[in-house]
């Protein structure tokens, strides 16, 4: 029990036992840590990477490490080395295989160590949730990547708390391809349907959404060998003109947004091009930091 001592100023001072004082200090320390965590979370920028499978989310995260000087751990480099060997042996039907086939002599050397460009082209489906934090301008940027295949999407909802911005990636070159899981569904239409559920979700009412129409390099190659009108007869532009095709694909995604007041930013990207991603992310970063500063000032 606390003993009450009267002071001459009629104030009350409490004399606590050592055990009570220790409990009091512990309680104050816990309160201080909780408040510190709250402040850290308010300052933290949480970026959620969403999109269908093979849209380039994992490649974008690799670029974030490269651009911000965060080295790949030796064990991770070794893992990518095995992934590259598997990509080549399996002859995986992806855009990266040709990159490796063009450089087999270097990759076959006994002292081979994957370069950054090799790691960017290494293809391995994301299972589960991958996340890491990069300090940018003294602000922690918390990147969260979840698998895009249908079997992985139920895990997305685990990551929806305290999201600052969503980076939604679309493989713009896949207008003539179908899903691996469903050979009847067009990949671009699947991506559009996923985007519809995200951009119109009330959970993300106050969350900025940035659309990355990715794989521009592959789209350039594809429009010269195939006609988008075969898969999207409603296309009315020049099927050989990159700007016309990109404008059509962008329109597919902006048209599903129901709230006209909700801002939607977009960029045309090539995830394996470090300079392109550096320029794009600088623009994205400034937008995100500006919005984050505004929200902190309003609290």
C-alpha positions in Angstrom: 0.0 0.0 0.0 1.1 3.6 -0.7 1.8 5.9 2.3 0.4 9.4 1.9 2.6 12.3 3.1 1.1 15.8 3.5 3.3 18.6 2.2 3.1 22.2 3.4 1.6 23.3 0.2 -1.3 20.9 0.7 -0.2 18.8 -2.2 -0.1 15.0 -1.9 3.1 13.1 -2.5 3.0 9.3 -2.7 5.7 7.1 -1.3 5.8 3.7 -3.0 7.4 0.5 -2.1 10.4 -0.6 -4.3 8.1 -3.3 -5.9 5.4 -0.7 -6.7 8.0 1.7 -8.1 9.4 -1.1 -10.3 5.9 -1.9 -11.6 5.2 1.7 -12.2 8.5 2.2 -14.2 7.7 -0.9 -16.2 4.2 0.3 -17.0 5.6 3.7 -18.1 8.3 2.1 -20.3 5.7 -0.1 -22.0 3.5 3.0 -22.6 6.5 4.8 -24.0 7.4 1.9 -26.4 3.8 1.6 -27.6 3.7 5.3 -28.4 7.1 5.1 -30.1 5.8 2.1 -32.2 2.7 4.1 -33.1 4.8 7.1 -34.2 7.1 4.8 -36.3 4.1 3.2 -38.0 2.6 6.6 -38.8 6.0 7.6 -40.4 6.4 4.3 -42.2 5.4 4.1 -45.8 3.8 0.7 -46.5 3.8 -0.1 -50.2 1.7 -3.1 -51.3 2.7 -4.7 -54.6 -0.3 -6.4 -56.3 -1.0 -7.8 -59.7 -1.5 -11.1 -61.6 1.2 -13.8 -61.8 4.3 -12.8 -63.9 3.4 -9.1 -63.9 6.9 -8.2 -62.7 6.3 -7.5 -58.9 9.3 -9.6 -57.8 11.5 -8.0 -60.5 10.5 -4.5 -59.2 11.5 -5.5 -55.7 14.9 -6.7 -56.9 15.3 -3.3 -58.6 14.5 -1.5 -55.3 17.4 -3.4 -53.7 19.8 -2.6 -56.6 18.8 1.1 -56.9 19.2 1.7 -53.1 22.5 -0.2 -52.8 21.2 -3.1 -50.7 23.4 -6.1 -51.6 21.9 -9.5 -52.3 23.1 -11.9 -49.5 25.6 -14.6 -50.7 23.1 -17.3 -50.0 20.5 -15.5 -52.0 22.9 -15.1 -54.9 23.5 -18.8 -54.8 19.7 -19.4 -54.8 19.3 -17.2 -57.9 22.2 -19.2 -59.5 20.2 -22.4 -59.1 17.0 -20.7 -60.3 18.8 -19.6 -63.5 20.1 -23.1 -64.1 16.5 -24.4 -63.7 15.1 -21.8 -66.0 17.6 -22.9 -68.7 17.2 -26.7 -68.2 13.4 -26.6 -68.1 13.4 -24.2 -71.1 10.8 -22.3 -69.2 8.4 -20.5 -71.5 9.1 -17.0 -70.4 10.8 -13.9 -71.9 13.8 -14.3 -69.7 15.0 -17.7 -71.2 16.2 -16.1 -74.4 18.3 -13.7 -72.3 20.1 -16.7 -70.7 20.4 -18.7 -73.9 22.2 -15.7 -75.5 24.9 -15.9 -72.8 25.2 -19.7 -72.1 29.0 -19.7 -72.4 29.4 -17.2 -69.5 26.7 -18.9 -67.4 28.3 -22.3 -67.9 31.7 -21.3 -66.4 32.6 -23.0 -63.1 33.3 -19.6 -61.5 29.9 -18.1 -62.6 28.3 -15.6 -60.3 25.0 -14.1 -61.3 25.2 -10.4 -62.2 22.4 -8.0 -61.2 21.0 -8.3 -64.7 21.0 -12.1 -64.4 19.1 -11.8 -61.1 16.6 -9.5 -62.6 15.9 -12.0 -65.4 15.7 -15.0 -63.1 12.2 -16.3 -62.9 10.7 -18.0 -59.9 7.0 -17.8 -58.9 6.5 -16.0 -55.6 4.8 -18.1 -53.0 3.7 -16.6 -49.7 4.6 -13.0 -48.7 8.0 -11.3 -49.3 8.7 -8.0 -47.5 11.6 -5.8 -46.6 12.2 -2.2 -45.4 14.4 0.3 -47.2 15.1 3.7 -45.5 14.6 6.4 -48.1 15.0 10.1 -47.0 15.0 8.8 -43.4 11.5 7.4 -43.9 11.1 3.6 -43.7 9.6 2.3 -47.0 8.1 -1.1 -46.2 7.6 -3.1 -49.4 5.2 -6.1 -49.4 5.0 -8.5 -52.3 2.5 -11.4 -52.4 2.2 -14.1 -55.1 -0.1 -13.2 -58.0 -1.2 -16.7 -59.0 -4.8 -17.5 -58.2 -3.8 -19.9 -55.4 -1.9 -17.1 -53.7 -4.4 -14.3 -53.7 -6.3 -15.3 -50.6 -3.1 -14.2 -48.7 -3.5 -10.6 -50.0 -6.0 -9.7 -47.3 -3.4 -10.4 -44.6 -1.5 -7.4 -45.9 -4.2 -4.8 -46.2 -3.7 -3.0 -42.9 -2.0 0.5 -42.7 -1.3 0.6 -46.5 0.1 3.9 -47.8 0.0 3.1 -51.5 -0.7 0.2 -53.8 1.6 -0.4 -56.7 -0.4 -2.5 -59.2 1.6 -4.1 -61.9 0.2 -5.2 -65.3 2.1 -7.2 -67.9 1.0 -5.1 -70.9 2.5 -7.5 -73.4 0.3 -10.4 -72.4 -2.8 -9.4 -74.4 -2.5 -12.5 -76.6 -1.8 -15.0 -73.7 -4.0 -17.1 -71.4 -3.5 -18.0 -67.7 -1.4 -21.0 -66.8 -4.1 -22.0 -64.3 -6.9 -21.5 -66.7 -6.2 -21.9 -70.4 -9.4 -20.1 -71.4 -8.9 -16.8 -69.6 -7.0 -14.0 -71.3 -4.2 -12.7 -69.0 -4.9 -9.0 -69.6 -8.6 -9.4 -68.9 -7.7 -11.4 -65.7 -5.5 -8.5 -64.6 -8.2 -6.0 -65.4 -10.7 -8.0 -63.2 -8.2 -8.1 -60.3 -7.6 -4.3 -60.6 -11.4 -3.7 -60.6 -11.7 -5.4 -57.2 -8.7 -3.4 -55.8 -9.4 0.1 -57.1 -13.1 0.0 -56.0 -12.5 -1.7 -52.7 -13.7 0.5 -49.8 -10.8 -0.7 -47.7 -8.6 1.4 -50.0 -10.7 4.5 -50.1 -7.9 6.7 -48.8 -5.0 4.7 -50.4 -3.2 6.1 -53.5 -3.0 3.6 -56.3 -0.2 3.7 -58.8 -0.6 1.6 -62.0 2.5 0.2 -63.7 1.8 -0.9 -67.2 4.9 -3.1 -67.3 7.0 -5.0 -69.9 7.0 -2.2 -72.4 10.1 -3.8 -74.1 8.2 -7.0 -74.8 5.1 -5.1 -75.9 7.2 -3.2 -78.5 8.4 -6.6 -80.0 4.9 -8.1 -79.9 2.9 -5.4 -81.7 5.2 -5.9 -84.7 4.5 -9.7 -84.9 0.8 -9.9 -83.8 -2.4 -7.9 -84.1 -4.1 -6.9 -80.8 -7.5 -6.8 -82.7 -7.4 -10.6 -82.9 -7.9 -10.6 -79.1 -9.6 -7.3 -78.6 -11.8 -6.4 -81.6 -12.9 -3.2 -79.9 -9.4 -1.7 -80.5 -9.7 1.1 -83.0 -6.2 2.5 -83.3 -3.1 1.5 -85.3 -2.1 -2.0 -84.0 1.5 -1.3 -85.0 1.6 2.0 -83.1 3.0 1.6 -79.5 1.2 4.8 -78.2 -2.2 3.6 -79.6 -1.8 0.2 -78.0 -0.7 1.6 -74.7 -3.5 4.1 -74.6 -6.0 1.3 -75.3 -4.6 -0.9 -72.5 -4.5 2.0 -70.1 -8.1 2.7 -70.9 -9.1 -0.9 -70.0 -7.9 -0.2 -66.5 -9.0 3.4 -65.9 -12.5 2.6 -67.2 -13.2 0.2 -64.2 -12.6 2.9 -61.6 -16.0 3.9 -60.3 -15.1 6.9 -58.1 -14.2 9.8 -60.4 -12.6 11.7 -57.4 -10.2 8.9 -56.6 -6.8 9.8 -58.1 -5.1 7.1 -60.2 -1.5 7.5 -61.3 0.1 5.5 -64.0 3.5 4.8 -65.5 4.7 2.7 -68.5 7.6 0.6 -67.2 10.2 -2.1 -68.1 11.0 -3.8 -64.8 14.3 -5.3 -66.0 15.5 -1.8 -67.0 17.2 -0.3 -63.9 17.4 3.3 -65.3 13.7 3.2 -66.3 12.6 2.0 -62.8 14.9 4.5 -61.1 13.3 7.4 -62.9 9.8 6.1 -62.4 10.3 5.3 -58.7 11.7 8.8 -58.1 8.4 10.2 -59.3 6.4 7.7 -57.3 8.5 8.3 -54.2 7.9 12.1 -54.3 4.1 11.6 -54.7 4.0 9.1 -51.8 6.2 11.3 -49.5 4.1 14.3 -50.3 0.8 12.5 -49.5 2.3 10.9 -46.4 3.4 14.3 -45.1 -0.1 15.7 -45.7 -1.7 12.8 -43.7 0.8 13.3 -40.8 0.0 17.0 -40.6 -3.7 16.3 -40.5 -3.4 14.0 -37.5 
